[in-house]
Amino acid sequence: MQFFNYIENETSDVIFLVKTVDLETYEMTADAILSLKKSELNNNFRVILVESNTDNPPKYDVDITINYDGEFNYNKALNMAFEYLKSDYVCVFNNDVSFKKDWYSTIRYYMDIFNLDSASPRCPELQVGPNALAQKMILEYPEASVIIGYEALVHFCGWGWIMKRDVLDLLRPMPEDLTFWFQDNHMALQLKNLNKKHGCVTSSHVIHYGQKSYKHIEPKNLYKMTHGLQDTFCKKWQ
């Protein structure tokens, strides 16, 4: 019988995309980074932050800061961050999250046991945004389980995921015509088409508050970055 141990002494790249427009955003992002660094005693994180505020942006406790100029494009920002990867495992998270103790060692433990190529942690609390049915499914998942699947939100969480770097390299570059919404749907379908295994690891806990950045999107751009991308996404997968 093969026994698995929790991962120790591993360093992973963690990417945050940020537009620091006010003190609330700064404090939320700084808290997310602090919770990440405090969450693990035996593993380390190499934090890459893409900052879209180029007008006197604040400093964060990160390893690499990339300045993003121009109209925001989620996948373009990700592609910029991907140029700086060094680790075998890559994480991408929203800045409206709080990492709980041992979330990383837990998710990596189950990735090894179930031979996952990518995984999302579970938010064990109500989030802002998801519909009631999705919330019910997520909250009713049993602990110490891996829920295999490719449905956005309930399996593949766009707000937070981890992936083997060699698998991520098969997906790169991210399509920059998907500027915000449907990016997670697209990635999940890519994984499925490549027969790569994804699952939600229910005992890896990261709190996701939800939709904290929407108020910073200019009203004139909100539709084209959200519902307006549906046709673009559908044409890719028709």
C-alpha positions in Angstrom: 0.0 0.0 0.0 1.3 3.5 -0.9 1.1 6.1 1.8 1.0 9.8 1.1 2.4 12.5 3.3 1.5 16.2 3.4 3.8 18.2 1.1 6.6 20.1 2.9 9.3 22.5 1.7 7.6 23.3 -1.6 7.4 26.7 -3.2 4.6 27.6 -5.5 3.9 30.7 -7.6 0.7 32.6 -6.5 -0.7 35.3 -8.8 -3.0 38.2 -7.8 -4.5 40.7 -10.2 -5.2 44.0 -8.5 -6.3 47.5 -9.2 -5.6 49.5 -6.0 -8.0 52.4 -6.4 -8.7 53.1 -2.7 -7.8 52.2 0.8 -10.4 49.5 1.1 -8.9 47.7 -1.9 -5.4 48.0 -0.5 -6.4 46.7 2.9 -8.3 43.8 1.4 -5.4 42.8 -0.9 -2.8 43.2 1.9 -4.9 41.0 4.1 -5.2 38.4 1.4 -1.4 38.3 1.0 -0.8 38.2 4.7 -3.3 35.4 5.2 -1.5 33.5 2.4 1.9 33.9 4.0 0.6 32.9 7.5 -1.4 29.9 6.2 1.5 27.5 5.9 4.4 26.7 8.2 6.1 24.1 6.0 5.6 25.5 2.5 6.4 28.8 0.8 4.8 31.1 -1.8 6.4 33.2 -4.5 3.8 36.0 -4.9 3.4 37.7 -8.3 1.1 40.7 -8.3 -0.2 42.5 -11.4 -1.1 46.1 -10.5 -3.4 48.0 -12.8 -3.2 51.3 -10.9 -0.1 53.0 -12.5 -0.7 56.3 -10.7 1.4 56.1 -7.6 0.5 52.5 -6.7 1.1 51.3 -3.2 3.7 48.7 -2.3 2.7 45.2 -1.2 4.7 42.4 0.5 5.2 40.4 -2.7 8.1 39.1 -4.7 7.3 40.5 -8.1 5.1 43.5 -9.1 4.1 43.9 -12.7 2.6 47.2 -13.9 -0.4 46.9 -16.2 -1.3 49.9 -18.2 -4.4 50.5 -20.3 -7.9 49.1 -20.4 -8.0 46.1 -18.1 -8.0 42.6 -19.7 -8.0 39.7 -17.2 -6.4 37.2 -19.5 -3.8 39.7 -20.8 -2.8 40.4 -17.2 -2.5 36.6 -16.5 -0.4 36.2 -19.6 1.9 38.9 -18.4 2.2 37.2 -15.0 2.8 33.8 -16.6 6.1 35.1 -18.1 7.6 35.1 -14.5 6.7 31.6 -13.4 9.4 29.5 -11.8 7.6 26.9 -9.7 6.1 23.5 -10.6 2.7 24.5 -9.2 0.9 27.7 -10.1 -1.9 29.3 -8.2 -4.2 32.1 -9.3 -6.5 33.9 -6.8 -8.7 36.9 -6.5 -7.7 39.5 -4.0 -11.0 39.2 -2.1 -10.0 36.0 -0.3 -8.7 34.8 3.0 -6.5 31.6 3.2 -7.1 29.2 6.0 -4.5 27.1 7.8 -2.9 24.4 5.7 -5.1 25.1 2.7 -2.1 24.5 0.4 -0.7 21.4 2.0 -4.2 19.9 2.0 -5.0 20.6 -1.6 -1.6 19.3 -2.7 -2.1 16.1 -0.6 -5.3 15.3 -2.3 -3.9 16.3 -5.7 -1.3 13.6 -5.3 -3.7 11.0 -4.0 -6.3 11.5 -6.8 -3.7 12.4 -9.5 -5.3 15.8 -10.1 -3.8 18.1 -12.7 -5.6 21.1 -11.3 -7.8 21.8 -8.3 -9.8 24.5 -6.5 -10.2 24.9 -2.8 -13.7 25.2 -1.3 -15.2 28.3 0.3 -17.1 26.9 3.3 -19.1 30.1 3.7 -21.7 31.9 1.6 -20.2 33.9 -1.2 -21.6 37.0 -2.9 -22.7 36.3 -6.4 -23.3 32.5 -6.9 -26.9 31.5 -7.3 -28.7 29.6 -4.5 -28.4 26.2 -6.1 -24.7 26.5 -6.7 -24.2 27.7 -3.1 -26.2 24.7 -1.8 -24.1 22.2 -3.8 -20.8 23.7 -2.6 -21.8 23.9 1.0 -23.1 20.4 1.1 -20.0 18.8 -0.2 -18.6 16.4 2.5 -15.3 17.2 4.0 -12.2 15.1 3.1 -13.6 14.6 -0.4 -12.6 15.5 -4.0 -15.4 16.4 -6.3 -14.2 15.7 -9.8 -15.7 17.8 -12.6 -15.4 20.8 -14.9 -18.4 23.0 -14.1 -17.4 26.6 -13.4 -17.9 27.7 -9.8 -19.0 24.3 -8.4 -15.8 22.5 -9.5 -13.5 25.0 -11.2 -13.5 28.2 -9.3 -12.4 31.2 -11.3 -11.6 33.0 -8.0 -9.0 30.5 -7.0 -7.2 27.5 -8.5 -3.9 25.6 -8.5 -2.5 23.8 -11.5 0.6 21.9 -12.5 2.8 24.2 -14.4 3.4 21.7 -17.2 -0.4 21.4 -17.7 -0.8 25.2 -17.6 1.8 25.5 -20.3 -0.6 23.5 -22.6 -3.3 26.1 -22.1 -1.1 29.2 -22.6 -1.5 31.9 -23.8 -4.9 32.7 -22.5 -7.3 34.1 -25.1 -7.3 37.8 -24.7 -10.6 38.3 -26.4 -12.1 36.8 -23.2 -11.4 39.9 -21.1 -13.1 38.9 -17.9 -16.2 36.7 -17.7 -16.2 33.1 -19.1 -12.4 32.8 -18.6 -13.0 30.1 -16.0 -15.5 28.3 -18.2 -12.9 28.3 -21.0 -10.1 27.0 -18.8 -12.3 24.2 -17.4 -13.3 23.1 -20.9 -9.7 23.2 -22.1 -8.8 20.8 -19.2 -11.6 18.5 -20.1 -10.7 18.4 -23.7 -7.1 17.6 -22.8 -8.3 14.8 -20.5 -6.7 16.6 -17.6 -8.2 15.9 -14.2 -9.7 18.7 -12.1 -11.5 18.6 -8.8 -12.7 20.7 -5.9 -10.8 19.7 -2.7 -13.4 20.2 0.0 -11.0 20.2 3.0 -8.8 22.9 1.5 -10.5 26.1 2.7 -10.2 29.6 1.3 -12.9 32.2 2.1 -14.0 34.0 -1.0 -16.1 37.1 -0.3 -17.1 37.8 -3.9 -17.6 40.6 -6.4 -15.5 43.2 -4.5 -13.9 44.4 -7.7 -17.0 45.0 -9.8 -17.5 48.5 -8.5 -14.2 49.5 -10.0 -15.2 48.6 -13.5 -16.3 51.6 -15.5 -20.1 51.4 -16.1 -19.5 51.8 -19.9 -17.3 48.7 -19.8 -19.3 46.5 -17.4 -21.6 44.8 -20.0 -18.9 44.1 -22.6 -16.7 42.5 -19.9 -19.4 40.3 -18.5 -22.6 39.3 -20.3 -21.3 40.8 -23.5 -18.6 38.1 -23.8 -21.1 35.2 -24.1 -21.1 35.2 -27.9 -17.3 35.2 -28.0 -17.2 32.3 -25.6 -19.9 30.3 -27.4 -18.1 30.7 -30.8 -15.0 29.2 -29.3 -16.9 26.1 -28.1 -19.8 25.8 -30.6 
